[in-house]
Amino acid sequence: MLPALFLSCACIPAAFATSLQHRQIPASGNGTTERPNPYGRPNTEATFDYVIVGGGTAGLTIAARLTQNTSLSVAVVEAGGYYEATVGNISTVPAYAAFNVGTDPTDTNAIDWGFITEPQPFDLSPVQSPQNVSDYKPADPYRPTVGAMQKWADEVDDESYTWQNFLPFLKKSVDYSAPDIPYLNSTNSPDESAFNSKPLGPLQVSYGRYEDPYGTWTQRALQGIGQAAINGFQSGRLIGSSYIAFTEDPVSGFRSSSYSGFLLDAFAPGKDPSIRIYNNTLARRILFKPGTNIADGVLVSSSTPGNANQTYTLRARKEVIVSAGAFQSPQLLMVSGIGPRDTLERHNISPIIKDLPGVGQNLQDQIFFGTSYRVNLLTTSASLNNPALTAAAIAAFTNKTLGASGPLTNPSVPVFGWENLPNATFSLLPPSMQAALRTFPPDWPQLEFLAGSSVFSTDNLVTSDPVDGFNYASISTAIITPFSKGNITLSSASTTAPPVINPAWLTHPADKDLAIAAFKRQRDFWAYLTAQNITVGAEYRPGPAVRTDEQIWDFIRRTVGTVWHAAATCKMGRPGDAMAVVDTEGRVFGARGLRVVDASAFPFLTPGHPQSVVYALTEKVADGILKGR
């Protein structure tokens, strides 16, 4: 429920205005006994065992898991409201995930924080930088690799983070459904042993019910340039190509999230968890017992008529858990007196609870850029040009008899690929870059290939297609071994002001060299499709005139965007690591009764997509809390 937006490349217009039933938490428990309203009373002080800041992927998951112990009470402080009520279908229909995710600051809506980065060195223009949360889009639940999790375990000195030990938590959240449509022109053979454990989790994971025409050729092209077919991206292996699963309901087609999964499951008939939701409520500061480093509450303010600036306190008997994301978790720590001393003193923040120089540092994200061609396949461009095709897609998605199907069930072209550069390409890189890339585990891919069913533009993924009667398709590449690191700092001592976000994309020279090599690999992809008579005419974007490394770099720096995987700004580490913020249970160094549990707590940005790791980390920490750790 944290306001945030995401990536998809299936730019189908939000053409149907059918009202969705607003899936609120039920007002009573098992139907026989009336219970208190599940919402906290704004502007009224209250006490709980745990106060959780952030109602997103991590926050709602840990709230639901902790209250499986019925003796525990939990408050969830959430700055946003119900996104379904605010933006309707574009928040729940998978293919509409492309809306309002562009780098153009005007590509936004009412549930987005509207964060703008600092101007970046490669391009003087600041860009929009949305966070990554489960509650606005179906995500691709790729998992990291075996080698990446061993690196995690080694860096934090905790073997519970090895692949084998972490896998049960990766499985715990999931209720998996196998693909159930015929694949006439492609192959989808996932490793189903990688999914369900018993009991099943509340998060639906399934496949779009549509064999995308461009997806079938994407599969062949990726294999044709060396990305061999593998059985999905959930078994500790990424290098290769495969169909992808999504977090979406296999029957309704709507996306599945920490809200629709964990929270609504916690309030299902027959259950009565001690969770109180404080919607439209901003955490202003973490509170500590006077003269100590013991967190015992959160100062908040609720956006209610006539009381927008009134503050009140939610007390925590046991712990405060911060799950506000990679931008706002470090912000909240800093305004509360935990962070780099010079930052705290500059903003007159007192008392200083702990001088932790790593708070807000180590910001890592993955950037991507793409190229486009006209193609002689049916792509999203066709529905933009033909209202009848749009109507047919809506009819297929809203079919109550057969269940949702058709192109609206795919948030992107559903075939992706991952690779390390072929030896012939790798050998052309500068020796220093070759050495740097070899510091990653061998199974950690350098590049991810994401297919798009329209013209690709990071400015605005919905309006990028020229709608000129032609079908367009794209391939974009994300840098999965970013060496560039940014930071988060304060613009004010108040959380009512946005944090200062400096992602520092492409500032490390190795990232520039790898980006240029990735662009050339995109052209290998298109060369395969051209040989198969799939492309029509010359390259549409950027065009054949872009040939030299200097021209390629100029195109990349002007068009690059983020894959919205910001992480590691409150990084996990071992005691004695000067830049570590939390230990392996998410406990903040130098404080008591305070944890950070979200992507900001990663020691580094893992390969794959981070959402599955956020769920698993949250499951792991919740399990530890319930066991007394």
N, C-alpha and C positions, 0 to 999 in steps of 0.2 A: 503493500500500500504506500510505501514511500514514493512521492512523485518522481518519476524518472522515465526515460524513454530508451529505445533500443534499435538494433540493426535488423533489417531484412532486405532482401533484394527483389522480392516479388511485389512489384509496385502496382497492385490492383486497386482501383479506386473504391472508396467506401460508398458504394452506390446504393446500398439498401438501407433504409432508415427504420427498419423494423425495430420496435422497442424491445430491448432485452429485459427479462425479468430481473430486477435488482436483487442479487443474491445476498441479502443481509443475514446477519446472525439471527437465528430464531429467538423470539422473545421469551420462550419458556422451554423447559427441559424435556422431560419424557411425556408430556401431554397430560399428566395426572396431577402434577404439583407445580403450582406457579412459583417461579424463582425470581430473584432480583434481575433487573435489566442488565444485560452484559456490558453496558457502557458505563464508564466512570462518570461521576457527576462533576462537571467542570466548575472551577473556581471554589472547590471544596477540598480541604486538606484531607488526606487519607493515608493509611499505612498498609503495606503489603510485604510479603516475604522478599519478592524480587520486583524491581522496577526496570523494565526494558525500554531503551530508547531506540525507536525505529521499528516500524511495522512492515518491513520488507522481507526478503528471502530468509535472512537469519533470524530476525526478531520474532516473527510469527511462528517459525519452526521451533525455536527454543521455548517460547511461551507454551505452545501445545505440548511439547515433550515434558517440561517441568511439571505441568499440572496433571500429568498422568499419575503423579503422586498427589492424591486428593487432599492431602493436608497442607499443600502449598498454595499460596495466593500470589498472583502475578498481575502487575499493571503494565500495559503496553502504551507507550507515549508515541503517537503518530502525528506528524505535522500535516499530513494530507487527509482527504476524506475518501469517499467511494469513487474510484476512477470510473467504474461502469456508469454511474449516475452522471458523471461530469462529461465524459467524452464518448460514451455509448459503445457502438460496435467496434470502433477502431481499437478499443482496449481488449477485445476478446477474440475477434476473428483472426486466425493466424496470418492470413495474407495481408492484413492491414497493419502489420507490425512495422511497415516502412514509413508510416506517417510520423512526422515531427521528430525525426532523428538526425536531420542533416546538420552540417557544421554552420550553415547560415543562421545567425542569431534570430532571424524572423521565423524560422521553421520550428515553431513551438506551439504549445497549447496550455490549457488551464491547469494541468496537473504536473507540469514540468517546472523544476526549480529555475530554469532559465540561466544556468551558470555559464559564464563566458570566461575562457582562458585568458591569461596574459598574452600579449602579442608574441608570436613565436619567431625565433631567429631566421628560419628559412622563408618566412612569409610574414610581413608586418601586420597582417590582419588577425585580430582575435577571432576565435571560433567558439561555437557552442559545444559544450562538453557534457552531455547527459550521463548519468550514472546507469549502472546495470542492475536491474531488480527483476525478480520473477513475475511481479504482479502486473506488468504491462504488456508482455509479449510472450509467445511460446519460445522457449530457448532451446538450443541444441545441447543436450546434456552429454557432451564429450567429456571424457575423463582424462586425467594426465597419464603419463607413461610410467612404467615400472622404474626407469632410471630417474625420472623427475622426483618421484616420491622417495627414492633412496637419497637423493640430494637433499630433500627436505629433512629427512630423518637425520642425516649427517650434520646438517647445518645447525639444527636445534638440539642435537644430541639426545634423540628420543626415538627408539626403534618402533614405537607405536605408530609412527608415520610412514613406515615402509609400505609398499604397495599391498603386500599380503595382509598386513595388520590393519590397514586403512580401508581395504575393500569392503568389509562388512558394513561400514558406515556409508560408503558410496551406494550400497545396495539398499540400505535400511529404509530410505525415504520412498522407494519406487514401487508402483503398481504397474507392471509392464504388460503391454498388449502387442502381440506379434503382428506383422503386416498381414492384411487380409484381402488384398486386391491382387488380381493377376498382373504380373509384369510381363508384357508381351514382347517388349523390345529391349529389356534390360534385366539385370539380376539383383535381387535384394535378399541376401542370406546372412542375417545377423547372428552373432553368437549369443543365443538366448540364455546361456548359463551365466552370463555376466550380469543378469538383472535380478529377478525377484529373490528375496529371502522371505522367511516366515517369521512373524506375520507380515502381510503385505503392507507397504507404506501407503500414505494418502496421496502421493504425487503421481499423477497419470503420465506415463511415457508411452508413446505410440508413434505411428507413422502417418503422414498425410495420405489420404485415400485418392491419389491421383498420380498417374504415371506421366510426369511432365515431359513433353516432347524434347525440349532442349536438355532436360536432365538425362535422357537416354543417350544423347550424343555427348554430353559432358562426361558421362561414365566412360564412353569409348575413347574420347580425346585424352582424358587424364591417364588412362591405361596406355594409350598410344605414346605418351611422352614419358612413360616410365613409372607411373604411380600405380603399382599393381593392386588388384582387387584384394581387399581384406574383409573380414566379417564384422564390420562396424568399428566404432571408436570407443568402446566401453571396456575393453579387456586389457588395458595397460599398454596398448599399442596404437600408434597414430599414423606412422609412415605408410602411405598407401592411399587408396581411394575407396569410397563406399557410399551407399545410401545412408542417410542420417535419420535418427529418431528425434522427435520433438516432445516437449512437455505439453501435451494436449490430450483432451478427452477423446477416446476413439469413437464414441457414439455421437456426442453433441458437436464435436469438432472444435469446441472452444478451448482456449489455452488453459493449462493447469498451473497453479501457482501456490505459493505459501498461504495465500488467503483462501482460494477455492479448495485447496487440498488440506493443509494442516489446520487452519483456523475453523473452517466450516466443519471439518471432521471432528474437531474437538467439541463443537457445539451440536453435534448430531443428536437426534432423538435418543433419549436414554442416558445421555451424558450431561454433566453439569459442572464444567470446570470452573475453578476460581480465577478466571481471567476477566479483567476489566479493561476495556479499550477506551483510550482517551484520544478520540479523533480530533483533527484540526487543532492539535495541541503541540506547541513547540517547546522542546527542552532548552532552557536558558542556561543552566549551569548545574554541574554535579555538586552536591553538598557533602561536607565532611563534618564529622563530630569536632567541635571546637578544640583547637590545639593538637589535632591528631591527623593521621593520613587515612582514617577509616571512612569510606564512603557510606553515607546513610540516607541518601535521598537525592531527588532531582527537583530543582526549581523550574516550574513550567508556566506557560501562559496559553490559554485557550482562546480561539477566535470565535467568540460568541457575541451576539449583538450587544454593543455598549460596553464590552469588557475585553477588548482586544489586547490591552496592555496590562491587565491585572495579572499578577503572578501569585502562585500558590505552590505548596510543597507536597510532593508525593514521597513518603518515607519508605525506606527499605530496611526491613529487619535483618536480612541476610546479605544481599548484594544488589548493586546496580550493574546492569549489563548494557553496554553500548553497542548497538548494531545499526549505526546510522550511515554506513557506507564509507568508501575510501576517501571521500572529500569531507564529510561532516563528522565522522568519528574522531579524526585528529583535531578538527576545529573545536568540538565539544570538550575534548581533553584540555586543549590549550586555554580556552576561556575559563576553565575550572581550575587552572593553576598547575597543570601537568604538561610539560613541553620544554622546548629550548628556553633557557633562562633569558637570553637577550630578547626573544620575542615577547615573553611574558612581561618583562620590565618595560619594553617599548610601549606596551599597551596598558601599563599601570595595573596589571592583574595581580591581586594579592588576596590571600596569602599564596606563596608559591609552595605547592604541596610537594612537587618533585621536579627537579631539573632533569628532564629526559630529552636529550638532543635529537633522538630519532623520531619524535612525534612529528608527523607531517612530511618526513623525508622519505626517500626510497620509492617515490611514486613511479610505478611502471604501468605501461599500457601498450597495446598492440595497435599499430596503424596499418591502413590499407589504402589501395588505389587500384583503379581498373581501366580496362580498355573495352571498346565496344565495336560490334559489327552489325550490319544488316544480315539477316539470315532467312532462309526459306523454310522456316519452321513456325508453328503457331506459338507465339510467346505472349507475355502480358500486353505487349504493344497492340495485339489484335483486339483485346477487350477494350482498350482505350479508344480504338478506332471504330468499334462495332458494338452498339448498345445491346444487340441481340445476344452476343456472346457473354456480356456482363450479366444479362438477365438469366441466361442458362447457368452461369456459375452460381448465382444467388439461389436459384431453384435447387441445384444439387446440394448446396450447403445446408439449406433449410428443410430438406426432405425428412419429415418426421417418421416415415415408414422404413426407409432404408438406412437412415442415419446420414450424417454429413459426409459428403464426398466432393470431388472436383477440385479445381485449382485453389479455391479459397481455403482449403485445409492445409496448404503448404505455405509456411512463412517465408520460404526461399526456394530456389531450385534445390531439390533435396539430395544432391550428390556433391560431396566435397572431397578434396584431396589434400594430402600433406606430404612434404618431401624435404630431404636434404638435397642441396644442389648436386646435380650429376658431377662426377669427377672431372669431366672435361671443362665444365663451367667453374667448379670450385678451384681448379688449378690456376685459373686466370686471376683470381682475387689476390690482393696484396698479401705477402707472407704474414704480416702482422694480423690481418683479419683472419686468415686461415687459422693461425694459432689461437685467436680469440674464440672462434667458433668451436674449436676442438675442446674448449673448456666445458662445453655442455655435454651431458650424457649422450652416447651415440643414438639412442632412440628418441631424442628430443628433436622434433623437426624444426627446420629453419623457416619454412614457408607453409602457409595454408592457402589453398585455392578455393574461392567461393564464387559460384556461378550465379548470375543474375539474369532475369528474364525481361530486361529492358535496357535502355541506355544507362550506364553507370555514372553517377555524379554524387560526390559526398555532400555537396551543398544542399540538395533536396532530392531524396530518392524517389519522390512521387512525381515531381514536375519535370524530371530530367528527360523523359521521352518526348521527342518532337511531335508525336501524334500526326504523322504525315502519311499514314497509310501503309508504311513498311513495318515489318517485324524486326525488332532489335534484340540482341542478347549481349551479355557482358561476361568477362572473367576478371575477378579482382584477386589480389594477393595480399595477405597479411604477413607482417614480419613477426615471427614467433620467438625470435631470439633478440629482443631489443636490448641494446647496451645503454641507450639513453635513459636517464632517470630524471624525474622532475621532483616537485615538492608542493606541499600545501602549507600556506601560512595564513595569518589573520589580516583582515582589513579593518577589524574593529574588535573590541573586547566583548561584543555581543553577537549571539547567534542569529539575531535578526538581520545582520549584514552577511552577504555571501563570503565564503572563504576566498582567498587568492589562490588561483589554480594555475600552476606553471608546469605543464606536462613535459616540456623540453623535448618534444618529438624530433627525431632525426638530428639531434645535436652531436651525437657520437659519430665519428667518420665511418665506423664499421657499418652502422645502420644505412648510411648513404650508399655504400658500395653494395650491400646486400639488396637494397631496394632497386638499384639499377639492374642487377642480375635477375631479380624477380620479374621486372618488366620484360626483360628479354625472354624469360620462360613463358610469360603470357603469349608472346608472339609464337613460340613453339606450339602452344596449344591451338592458336588460330591457324597455324600452318597445317596442322593435322585436319582440322575441320574444312579448310579450304580445299585440301586434296580430296575430301569426301563430297565436295560440291554443296556444303552446308552454308557457307558464307556467300553473301551477295555483294559484289563490288569490292572496293578498297576499304581498308580499315576506316571506320567512321570516327572513332575517337581514340587517340589524339590525331590520327591520320598518318599516312606514309611519309610525310615530310619530316617527322620526328625520327631521327636516325642516330645521331651521335650521342655519346654518353652525356654531353653537356645539355643537349636538347631533351633527352630522356629525364635527366635530373630536373630540369626546369619544369617539365610537365608534372613530375611527381610532387615537387614542393608546392606547386600551385593548386593541386587537386587532392592532396592526401587528407584522409580523415581518420577518425578513431573507430575501432571495433567495440568501444565502450566496455573495456575490460580493466579499468583502473583498479589497482590493488597495491598492497604492501606498505601503506603509509603509517601503519602502527605495527611494524613487522615483528613477527615471532622470532625469538632467539634464545640462546642459552644465557644464564647469568654470567655477567662479565662482558657481554657484547655491548659495547658503548652505544650502538644504534638500535638495539632491541627495545621494544616497548612492552611486549607481553611475553609470558612464558608459554609452555606447551599446553597449558589449560586455559589460555586466554587471559590470565591474571596480569594486571598492570604492575610492572616493576615499580616499587617504591610506594605503592598504595595497598590498602586492604579493602576487601569487599567490593572490588571493582574489576570488571572484565571488559574486554573488547572481543566481540565475536562477529566477524563478517570478513569480506575480502581484504579489508585493510590489515587484518592480522596475519595474512600469508607472509612467509619469510621472503617470497619472491613470487612473481606472476608465473604460474605454471603453464605448460603447454596444454592444448585442448581449450575448452571454454570454461570459465571459472565457476559458473553457477553450480555445477555438480559438486565442486569442491566446497563451495559455501554451505550447501546442504549437508555434506558429509562432515565438515568441520563442526558445524552446529550440532549435528547428531552426536558427535564424539564428545564435545564439551558438555552437552546436556547429560549424556550418559555418565560422565565423570562427576558432575554436580550431584546427580541422584545417588551416586555411589560414595559421596562424601569427599571427593577430591576438590 
